[in-house]
């Protein structure tokens, strides 16, 4: 699969995810909604945000970071798009439960930043020191 084909498939998937989110928003009454309605709302929003952010991050990486291979750019962009969408969904849940404040938001942001930092440090090759002879 070429890079352009991947971008096209991601763009179409993102559009379909936003269409699914729109159908959930316009077809389900939130006052009469059940647990399944809320799960559908959050799931379709997470897929839509994840796909869109992954695509935007990938386009930004492709434009500004030409030295990294495309497969690394794709995996990093999609992972960070998923992190962003999960962070956004967690904030919406906190807002719905009336627990949203800076002191509840900050640990979430720090947790996701720490997980991403650990992930990046484990994936990067460590420099090998030459052995003395």
N, C-alpha and C positions, 0 to 999 in steps of 0.2 A: 504494500500500500504506500503510495507516495504521500508526501507531506501535504500537498494541496487536496488530495482526496480525503485525508484525515481531517483537515480543517473544514471541508465541506460537510462531512458526516457529523462533525461536532456542532457545526452551525445548525444543521437540520435537526439534530437531537435537542439542541438548546431551544429551538423554536417550538418543537413538539412538546417539550417539557413546560414551556411557558403557556402553550395552548392548554395543556392539561391542568395547569394551575388556574388559568382563567376559567375553565369549565367548572372546577371545584368551587371557585369563589362565586361565580354567578348562578350555580345550580343548588348550592346547599345553604339553607337558612341557618345562620350561626345561633340564633336563639332557640331553635328546635333541634340543633345538631347533637349528635351522639358522640361517643368516643371515636367511632370510626370516621366521622366527619372531621374531627380535629386531627386525627392521625393522617387522613388524606390531605388535609390542608398543609400540615407541616412537612409531609413526605414530598408532595409535589413542589412545594416551595424550596425544599432542600435540593432536590434534583435540578430545579431550574437555576437556582443560584450557583450550585456547584458547577454545572455545565457552562454557564455564562462566564463565571469568574475564571474557570480553567481555560476557556477559550481566550478571554482577554489577556490573562497572564501569559499564555502561550504566544499570542501575537506580540506582546511587549517584549518577551524574551527573544523572539525571533528577530525583532527589529534592532534591539540594543545589545544582544549577546550573541554575536555570530561565531564565537570561538567554541562554544559548547555544542556537542552533537545533538541532533534533533531528538533522539530517543530520551536523552537526559532532560531536555527542555520539556518534553511532553509529560514525563512522569512527575517532574517537579511542579509543573503548572497544574496538573490535575489534582495532585495531592494537596497543594496549597489552596486550590479552589474548593476542595471538599472541606478542609479545615475552616475556611472562611464561612462556608454555608453552615457548618455545624455550630460555629461560634455565634452566627446570626440567629439561628434557630434557638439555641440556648438562651440568648438574650430575649428573644420573643417570649419564650416560656416563662422566664423570670418576670418579664413585664406583665404577662397575663396573670401570674400569681401574686402580683404586687410586691415582688421582692427585688425589683430592679433598682439598684443604686450603684454608686461608684465603688463601694466596698464589696459588693457582690460581683460586679463586672470585672474589676481588676484581677481577682484570682483566676477567673476564666481566661482572660487574655494572657496572663502570665503562664498559665498551664499550657495553653496551645502554643505559645512562643517557646516554652521549654521543650515540649515534645518535638516541635519542628527543629529546634536547635540540636537536640540529641540525634534526630534522624539525619540531619545534614552532616553532623560530625562523624557519624558511623559510616556514611556513604562515601565520604571524601577519602581518597588515599592518603595515608600518612607518609611523610617523607622518611625515607630509609637513610640512616646514617651509614657512611662507609665504615667498614671494619678496618681497624688498624692492622697493618702487616708487619 
